[in-house]
Amino acid sequence: MKKIFILLITSFLFVNCCSQRGSISIEKKVLKEPMKILYSSENHETAFIYLLYPINVVINNSSKNRVTLSNFHIGKDNPKGINLRDFKRYLFLKDKIIFFTKEKIIKSKEELSLNVYYGIRLPKLSDSINKRLTKAKPNQLLGKSFIYNIVKDHDILELENKLIEKRNLNLYFNFLDNDTSFYKSIKLD
């Protein structure tokens, strides 16, 4: 009798978790904001440099339960392999890039729209781009990082073509539902 009870409880939890995963849908939309370059420090010579892309992400919860978005990050093949050195992700709120610091609750039958900037570390910038940015005033300071708006010109397109890392990337979202954690992802390209 005890084994049957355990089997029933396990089946119920599995079905409940799987149905919740299926009730979350994620859609990626274009965000009409400029691309940005982020320098990780004031010293442009030794800083890590990231090319930041804007997107809008809409998360729809069609289930009867609320769900919590606990975190999101960029990865290749596995949602649990987090690489914070080569990839960055930020929220974009009120014309400012901010860190994702607080869980977001998505109520039943509601959707959450997030403006996101995701970044890929660059090996180095061309001299022409670097000179342009070192003379320019940053559009924003984020901690010790300097953020510049950029125009997508020939130099930037050439730089993007060299970014092999941009291919096969996913944006992974970690959700919590009744203390059960699960991931959903969208393709970045």
N, C-alpha and C positions, 0 to 999 in steps of 0.2 A: 504494500500500500504506500509506503514511504517513497519507493522508487517511482511509482506512478505520479505521486504528488510533485516530486522534483522534476520529472519529465514534463508535466503540464505547466509548471511555473517557468521552466526554461523555454518551452515552446511559446508561451505567451510573451515573454520578454523578447525573444527573437523576432516574432511576428510584429510586435509593437514597434521595435526599433527599426525594422526594415520598412514598415509602412511609413514611419516618420521620415526616413531618408527619401522615399519616393515622393513625399509631399512638399519637399523643398526644391524649388527651381531657381536657377541663377541665369540671368541674361546680361550680356555685355553690350553697352551702347557707346557711341562716340561722345566724348566730352570735348566741347569746343573751347579748350584752353591751350595755351602754348606748351610746347615741350620745354623741358628745363634741364639745366646741368647743375649738379650738386657737387661742390668740393667739400670734402670731409673736414678740412681745416683751413686756416687762414693762409698757411704756406702752400701756395699752389704747386710748388715743385715736388713736395712729398705727399700731397693729399691723395686719397682715393677719390676717383672721379666717377660719377654716375650719370647716365643719360636717363631722364625721367619722362615717362609717357603717361598722358592723362586718359582715363577711361571712367565711364559711369557703370556701376554694377547695381542691378536690381535683383534683390532676393525676395522671392515670393513664398510665403508660408501658407499652403492650402490645407493644412491639417487642422484638427480641432484643438490642438495643444499649442501653447506658446513655445518658442525655441529661442535659445540664446546664442548669438554669434560671439564666441569667446576670443577668436583670433583669426588672422589670415596671413598668408605668406606665399612667397613664390618658390616653386620647386620644379624639378624635372619629372622624375618618374614616381616619386614616393611622397605622400603628404606628410610623412613624419620626419623627413630629412630637411631640416631648416638650415639654410645657408645665408646668414646675415652679413657675411663679408662681401659676397658677390652680388647680392640682390637686396633691394630696399623696397619698402612699401609704406605709403603714407596716406592719410585721409586729406582731402582738400575741402576746407570749410571756411566760408566767408572770405574768400580770396587769399587764404593762407594755407600752407602745407602744415599739417600737424601730425603728431604721433598718434597711433591707435592705442589708447590707454585704457579704455573702459568697454566692458562688454555691452553689446547692443541686444536688446530684447525685441523679438519679432512676435507680435501677438498673433493669435489664431486668425486666419483668413486676411492677413495684412501683408504688406510688402515694405521692404526697407531699401531705400536708394542711397548708395554711397558713391561719392566722387573720390576716386582713388588715383594716386600717382604711383606707378611702380617703376623701379630703377634697376638698371643693369650696369655693373662696374665696367668701365672702359679701360683698356690697356694703357692708353695715353691719348691725349688730344693732339691734333695737328697744331703746328706752331701758329698758324693764322687764327684758329679758334682760341687758342690759349692767350694770344696777345690781345684779342678783342675783349675777352672776359677779364683779364687782369687790369685793363684800363677802365672797365665798366664798374658801375656801382651795383652791388647785389640787390636783387628784387626783394630778398627776404633772408633773414638769419634764422636758423633753426638750431638751437644749441650752439655748437661750435662750427656748424656747417654753413656754407654760403651757397645760396641758390640764385641762379640767373635764368631769366626767360631767354629762349633762343628762337630764332627764326629758322625754319627748315630750308636751308640753302644747299648749294652744291657740296660744301665741306661736311655738313651734317649728314647728307645722304650718303656720301662716301664713307663716313664714319659708321653709319648704320649698317651698311653692306658688309663691313668687317665684323660685325657682331654676330658670330655664330651662336653665341649663348642665347640670343633672342628666339631662336627656333626651338620648338618642342618644350616651351615653358608653360606651366600651369599656374593659375592663381588658386590656391587651396584655402577653403574656408572651413574652420573648425566650429561645429555646432554642439551645443549641449541640450539634451532633452531628458529631464528626470534623471540626472546624473549619468546619462549615457552619452558618450562622445562619438561623433561621426564626422566624416569629411565629405565635402562636395567640391568640385573644381570646375573651372572654365579654362579654355585654351587661350593663351596669349600669343598673338601673331600679328 
